[in-house]
Amino acid sequence: MADLDAILLGIRPGLTVETLGRHAVIRSKDATPAHSFESVFSDAGDRRLVELTTRDSFNPRLAEFLLDQLSAVNLAALDPNKIKVLRAIFPEPWLFEAIVLVPPAIAKRFEHESETLQRITYWALPAFDGEFADSADGSTFWHQLTRKDGWKSVVVNWNRSQKSQPVFDA
């Protein structure tokens, strides 16, 4: 991971190398007047990274759980043009039911920062049943994140609840 560490440390200020359970990670914390954003990057092998990102809701125990679940996933075997929805039983107090893995071509992380990281970074996020369909393409995934009808999924909020009706506040 040393070369990936160097790339990350070169483009994002304030990164720290930490351990979450058995996972060596690089952690990023950014604050704006309105929100705090935190990201964790983990080496997934084969020159691939997994990124977890939150807004105002980072929890190290949930991050560790997500990384534990993803450690057995062979990212190279996934379709690079489809998301992967993995069922999971989350620890309390989280009521999520799945982990969504978004391949680099769909996630488009690090646009305007690093072409290398943009090509190798998989975005992982907790989800509820029905938020995302396994094997959905990029336009379907991004539609869910940007919906205007009150049903959008604010995936960077790890404290969110499953929607039972439209919500227009996030």
C-alpha positions in Angstrom: 0.0 0.0 0.0 3.0 2.3 0.3 2.7 3.7 -3.2 -1.1 4.2 -2.8 -0.4 5.9 0.5 2.0 8.3 -1.2 -0.5 9.2 -3.9 -3.2 9.8 -1.3 -1.0 11.8 1.0 0.2 13.9 -2.0 -3.3 15.1 -2.9 -5.2 15.4 0.4 -3.9 17.4 3.3 -4.3 16.3 6.8 -4.5 12.5 6.2 -3.6 10.2 9.0 -2.5 6.6 9.0 -4.6 4.6 11.5 -5.8 1.2 12.4 -9.5 0.2 12.6 -9.6 -3.3 14.1 -7.4 -5.4 11.8 -7.4 -2.8 9.0 -4.6 -0.4 8.3 -6.4 2.7 6.8 -5.7 6.2 5.8 -8.3 8.6 7.3 -9.2 12.1 6.0 -11.2 14.7 7.9 -12.5 17.9 6.3 -14.7 20.5 7.9 -16.8 23.2 6.3 -18.9 25.7 8.2 -22.0 23.5 7.6 -20.6 19.9 7.7 -17.7 17.6 8.6 -16.7 15.0 6.1 -14.6 11.9 7.0 -13.2 9.3 4.7 -11.4 6.1 5.3 -9.3 4.4 2.6 -8.2 0.8 2.7 -6.0 -1.2 0.5 -8.1 -3.9 -1.2 -5.1 -5.6 -2.9 -4.3 -5.7 -6.7 -3.7 -1.9 -6.6 -7.3 -1.2 -5.6 -8.7 1.0 -2.8 -12.0 0.9 -0.9 -13.3 4.3 0.2 -15.9 4.9 3.0 -17.1 8.5 3.2 -19.5 10.2 5.7 -20.9 13.6 6.4 -21.4 14.4 10.1 -21.8 10.7 11.0 -18.5 8.8 11.0 -18.4 5.9 13.4 -15.2 3.8 13.7 -17.2 0.7 14.7 -19.4 0.9 11.6 -16.3 1.6 9.4 -14.6 -1.5 10.8 -17.6 -3.6 10.2 -17.9 -2.5 6.6 -14.2 -3.2 6.0 -14.5 -6.6 7.7 -17.4 -7.5 5.3 -15.5 -6.3 2.2 -12.2 -8.0 3.0 -13.4 -11.2 1.4 -14.7 -9.6 -1.8 -12.6 -10.0 -4.9 -13.0 -6.5 -6.5 -11.3 -7.7 -9.7 -14.1 -10.2 -10.3 -16.8 -7.5 -10.2 -18.4 -6.0 -13.3 -16.7 -2.6 -13.7 -19.9 -1.1 -15.1 -22.4 -2.3 -12.5 -22.8 -1.8 -8.8 -22.7 -4.7 -6.4 -25.2 -5.0 -3.6 -24.0 -7.4 -0.8 -26.5 -8.4 1.9 -25.2 -8.1 5.4 -26.5 -8.3 9.0 -25.3 -5.1 10.6 -24.5 -4.8 14.3 -26.8 -2.7 16.5 -27.7 0.1 16.4 -27.5 0.2 12.6 -30.5 -1.0 10.7 -28.9 -1.1 7.3 -29.3 -4.3 5.3 -26.7 -4.2 2.5 -23.3 -2.8 1.5 -23.2 -1.2 -1.9 -19.9 -1.4 -3.8 -19.6 1.2 -6.5 -16.8 0.5 -9.0 -14.5 3.3 -10.1 -16.1 3.9 -13.5 -19.4 4.7 -11.7 -18.2 6.2 -8.4 -16.0 8.8 -10.2 -14.2 9.5 -6.9 -11.1 11.8 -7.1 -12.3 13.6 -10.3 -10.0 16.6 -10.8 -7.6 15.3 -8.2 -5.9 12.1 -9.4 -6.4 10.0 -12.5 -4.7 7.0 -10.8 -7.0 7.1 -7.7 -10.0 7.7 -9.9 -9.3 4.4 -11.8 -8.7 2.3 -8.6 -11.1 3.6 -5.9 -14.2 1.6 -5.1 -16.8 3.5 -3.1 -18.5 1.4 -0.4 -21.6 2.5 1.4 -24.2 1.1 3.8 -27.8 0.8 2.4 -31.3 -0.3 3.1 -33.2 -2.9 1.1 -34.8 -1.2 -2.0 -32.4 1.7 -2.2 -30.2 0.1 -4.8 -30.6 -2.8 -7.1 -27.7 -5.3 -7.6 -26.1 -4.9 -11.0 -27.6 -1.4 -11.6 -25.6 0.8 -14.0 -24.1 4.2 -13.3 -27.1 6.2 -14.4 -29.5 4.3 -12.1 -27.1 4.6 -9.2 -26.6 8.4 -9.6 -30.3 8.9 -10.2 -30.9 7.4 -6.7 -28.4 9.9 -5.2 -29.9 12.9 -6.9 -33.6 12.3 -7.0 -35.8 15.4 -6.6 -39.0 13.5 -5.6 -38.1 13.0 -1.9 -36.8 9.5 -2.3 -33.1 10.2 -2.8 -30.6 8.3 -0.7 -28.2 10.4 1.2 -25.5 7.7 1.4 -22.9 9.8 3.2 -25.3 10.0 6.2 -24.6 6.9 8.3 -27.2 8.0 10.8 -30.1 8.0 8.3 -33.2 5.9 8.6 -35.0 3.9 6.0 -37.6 6.1 4.3 -41.2 5.2 4.4 -42.3 8.4 2.7 -40.7 11.1 0.7 -38.4 13.5 2.6 -37.3 16.8 1.2 -34.8 18.0 3.8 -31.5 16.4 3.1 
